[in-house]
Amino acid sequence: MGPVWDGAGKRLDLGRTRVMGILNVTPDSFSDGGEFLSLDRALRRALAMVEEGAAIIDVGGESTRPGAQPVPEAEELDRVIPVIEALAGTLSVPISVDTSKPGVMEAAARAGAGMINDVYALRRPGAIEAARATALPVCLMHMQGEPRTMQQDPRYGDVVGEVKRFLAQRMKACTAAGIPRERIIVDPGFGFGKTLAHNVGLLRRLGEFQDLGVPVLVGISRKSMLARVAGAPAMGRLYPSVAAAVIAAINGARIVRAHDVGPAVEALAMVDAVYGD
Ligand code: 7PM
C-alpha cells in the first residue's frame, strides 16, 4: 500500500498504523470564551496531539453524534476554516476536514487542508465533484441511515459483506468521477447505524476490508460500544479505546482515529514492533 500525500505537500506515511488526532470545533467542545480564545485552545490542543505522535489532525465542526441536528454551512465554515488556516501554517502534519458539505470541502482545501473525511462517503449532491476538484485524498465512511435516526433498529443480513459492498460502490463512483483509487481511504463507520453485535462483527473481521485494496481507517475511540463491552469503564473509555485500536491495527487498519493520542501511539508502537516489517 503506497503512501498518501496531501495537497499541501505534507506526507502521510502509511507504512505502519498512524494515529489521527480528533479536534472537535463544535460549540460543546470549545464553548463561549470568545472567538480567539476558542481558536487558541484548538491550536494548543492540536499541537499537543502532534507532540504525542499524531500523524494527522481531523478537524470537525458538525456533530455527527446519533440524534444530532445538521449544522448550517455558514456556521460550519465559521467554526472550521479559521482553525484549519491556523493549523496549516503551524503544524508539521496534514490536516483532515471532517465534513459532508461540498462548500466546506472546497474552502478547507483553500485554507490548507490535506484530506477530506466524509461520514457520508461523498453521497451529498456536489460532494464528489468538490472533492475531485480539491485533488485531496478522501476517506469514505459507511453509515446506514443518517445521524438523527441511524441508531433506531439498524439491520443487516451480513454486516461485513454489506459494508464492504457499499464501500466498493462508493470507490467505483469516485473513480468514475475522476478521483483515482490512490487517493481513497475506506472506513467501516463504527457506531454509524450499527448495533453492538454489528460493531463487534466488523472489528472481528476487519481484515476482510483489505480486499478493497486501499488503506483502512477506523474510528472507535470513546464510542458507546466500548462502555457496553467494558461496563462503565474507568478513565473515560480510555482502556477499551486503546484495546480496540490495537485490534484494528493487528487486523490491518492503517489509520486509527483517536481522542487520546499518546496512549494510542504507544500501544501501536507495540503492534509495529511485533507485527511490522
Ligand atoms: C458523538 C458521537 C460525537 C460520535 C462524535 C462522534 C468517525 C468519523 C466520527 C469515524 C470517520 C466521533 C464521532 N466518527 N470519521 N467521525 N470515522 N472517518 O467519535 O468512525 O468522533 S464522529
Boltz pocket constraint, residues with backbone or C-beta under 6 A from the ligand:
constraints:
  - pocket:
      binder: B
      contacts: [[A, 22], [A, 63], [A, 64], [A, 65], [A, 66], [A, 98], [A, 117], [A, 118], [A, 119], [A, 139], [A, 141], [A, 187], [A, 189], [A, 190], [A, 217], [A, 218], [A, 219], [A, 220], [A, 221], [A, 223], [A, 257]]
      max_distance: 6.0
